[in-house]
Amino acid sequence: PGTPPGGASEVAQQLREKIAGTVHRCDGQVLSVTASFGVAGLEAGFTGTVEGLLKAAECALQRAKEHGRNRVESMVPAPLSA
């Protein structure tokens, strides 16, 4: 909360890199783990709903998966028109 959209994307990017760079072992095997993130932020004057914000984050996550996974995608939902 209170983080601008660009800052939130940077935090997600740092988390993604940390996850990808961590060595995981299971039954003597080294496993590779990656993560994709969908980030949504609000612009000043946004009058939408929480559901709209969550949908924007979900769409950003889907876009990350479609564009190769192990990445961060972000979007800012459009304000509702009057």
Buried (B, 14 or more C-beta within 10 A) or exposed (E): EEEEBEEBBBEBBEEBEEBEEEEEEEEEEEEEEEBBBBBBBBEEEBEBEEEBBEBBBEBBBEBBEEEEEBBBBBBBBEBEEE
